[in-house]
Amino acid sequence: MNLQGVLDYIVKALQQVQIRFGIGGSLLLAHHGLPVTPRDIDLVVALADAERAVLLLSEMGTVVEQDETSLYATEVFQEFIIEGIDIDLMSGLQIRHDEGIFVYPFAEQSIDSVGPPFMALVDWYVIYQLIPGRDQKVTMIEDVFTKQEVDRKRLEQLRSLVLPQAVKKRINQWLK
């Protein structure tokens, strides 16, 4: 099964048992027409549904042992291999930075309700700024922002969280 087939399989399974989640990462960027080649599936799951999601995905594939990392303080992170495709499940997503810890506010209303449940592009705009080595993806998202309306309300909500001043400054340019 290819990546799209595995994605469809997972989305259907999670939706069937009413697990609240969104698709992010490179699949989200590709969904917005950005020149990336997705190699894995990044899922952000509502914290209340995380345990059920981990159980379901572990039944669908293989659980991968985790290495500890100091960048993330995420409450639930689990990697799976399903039909040869790497799946990263995150819930209670938190990212450490020099000025504190960014706690991602999972919000169902910021996820597409028609078609596959893709997350808001502004969410990953902020997340990618906190992950080293993702500058190119941040720049690509900014290019999208110049061509379409930015979700200002969501961006303002994210800006109000614990973020480095440099990230807040970069967000401010889209709120003018």
N, C-alpha and C positions, 0 to 999 in steps of 0.2 A: 504494500500500500504506500502511496506517495504522501507527502506532507499534507496536501489538501484533503486527501481521503482520511487521514488520521485526524485532522482537525474536525472534519464533518462528523466522524465517529464519536469523538470526545464531546463535541458540542451537543450532539443529540443525547448522549448518555447523561451528561450533567443536567441538561434542561429537563429530561424525562423525570428526574428525581428532584427537580426544583432547587438546584444548587445555584446560588447567585454568584456570577463571575463575569469577568471581562477578559478579552484577548488584547494583549499589549505587545511590546517589543517590536521586532522586525516585521512580524506579520501585520501589525497595525500600520507601520510605515509603508509597507507594500500595498496595503489596502487604500492608502491615500496617494498611490501612484509614485512613491519615491523609489529611486533606483537602488534597492537593497535585495539581497537574496536570502530570504528566511531559511534557516537551517534547523530551527527548533520552534517550539510553541510555548509562549509565556502566558500563563493564566494567573490572574489576580482574583482571589476568591474571598467572599465575605467571611469574616472571622467566625461567625456563627455556623457557617457551612463547611469550614475547613476540614474538620475531622471526617465528615461524610465524603468529601471530595477526595481526600487522601485514600480512604478505604476503597472507593469506587475505582480510582485510577490504578491502585495497586492490584486490583482484581483484573484490570484490563491489560496490564503489562508488568514490567519488572521495576522494582524500587532500586534506586541507585544510592549507595552510601554517600553521606555528605561530609565534606571537609569544612572545618570551621573557618570563618572569615571575619575579620574585624570591621569590614565596611558595613555589613548589614546587621541590623538588630531585629530582623523580621521574626515575628512570633512563630509562624509556620512556613518552612521552606522545604519542599521535597521535590526531588528530581525522579523522573520515571523514563523508561524506554518503552514505547508502545509501537509495535510494528516497525521497529528500527528508527523511530523518530524520538528525539529528546524532548521531554516535556518538563517545564519548570513551573511548579505550583507555588505561589506566594500568597500568604494571608497575614494580615497585620503587618504589611510592608513598612519597614523602617530602615532609614539609611543614615549612618553616622556621617557627620562632617565636622569641620573645625569649630563651628559655632553651636553645635548641639546635635540633636537627632531629629530628622524629618520623619514624621509619622504620617503616612499616606492615608487620607480620608476616603475609604472605599465608599462610593456613592452610586447606587443603581441608576439614578437619573442621569449620570454622565456616561452611561453605556448605551450603545445603539440598541433600540428595541425592535428594529426591523432588520431582518437578516442576521448574520452572525453577530454576536454581542461584542463588538469592538469597543475598546475604551476610548475616552476622549483624547484627542491628540495633545491637548494642552497638558494633560496629566503626565504623559511621557516626555513632553518638553521639559518639565520640571525634573522628573525622575532622571532623565539622561544627563542633565546638568550636574547631578550629584554623583554620577558614576564616572570614574576616571576613564579616559580614552573614548568617550562618546561625543566629542566635540563636533565631528562631522555630521552625526545624526541630529544634533541640536541645530546646526546650521541648515540642514535640509528641512527641518520642521519650520524654522523661521522663514524659509523660502515659501513654504506652503502658506504661512500666515500672511505673506504679502499679497497672496492671490485669493484668499477667502476670508470671511469674517471669523474673528477669533472669539471663542467662548469667554467673553470678558468676566462674566459672573463667576465662572469656575476658576479662572485664572486669578481673580481677586481673592477667592477663597483659599487657593493654594499659597498665594503670596503672604497671607496672614499667618501662615504656619512658621515653624522654626526652620529657617533657610539661611544660608550664608548671604551676606549683604550683596555680594556680586551677583547672585542668582536673582535676588529681589530687584536689583537695578536692571537686570536684563529683562525681567518680566515687565517692569514699569514701562519699557519702550512700547509694549503692545497695549497698554492701558491708557495711553495718552489720547 
